[in-house]
Amino acid sequence: MRLKISFKIPTPSLIDVNYSYHLASAIYRAIERADPKISLELHLPSVPKFFTFSKLMIPEKRIDGDKLVVESEEVFLFFSSIRNDIAERLIEGFLMKPEIKIGSTKLLLSQIEILEEKEICEEEKFATLSPINVSKSENGKAVDLYPTQKEFYDILKQNLVKKYKLLYGKEPESKEIELKVERFKPKRIRIKNTFHRCVEMAFRAKGDPKLLEIGYKAGFGAKNSMGFGMVKVV
């Protein structure tokens, strides 16, 4: 299920440029309000959560140091999950308490729209709505990768296969995926006290439609539930 969630916000407002963690926290709390059982499931460590969300879409804004000056009266984000029950609980949770906070700024829910999802074919072109994070473990530390490195593509494919196996309980019919990045822009986003390197990008993907659907609906790469890896079809 794919959602567009809109909020009213006082103007002008100041919010941290690294606001993803605030949005993730609000999403987790909304799901918990509606269904504590699903919330516990989503808090299990080191497993995909099968949802992702976009950057905050702000029509009018400017940057002032480490703050975003929001000059729009309404902002919105996109949310996607390959599990409809998660999206449904999110809607319920937001309706129970239609307000979130980014730092000291309050955003009031104005509308939730259920969007049409595209049927994914064996070859698609995607563009990011939130940056993709791909990392590997090296000497016990996470090392973030860029599309200029071959491992970026290998790990991105392995991540899709892992999600598929956990979601469906079996191996995909084919693990072959071709990825071609057409353009990308490096980004650095802070989650709590840690910065993560990631990329906004447009890319072509070819392979098993079910694997590509996982990326489209649940996010490409890692840390999807923290606001990484959401894409649209272009």
Order of alpha helices (4+ residues) and beta strands (2+ residues): beta-beta-alpha-alpha-beta-beta-beta-beta-alpha-beta-beta-beta-beta-beta-alpha-beta-beta-alpha-beta
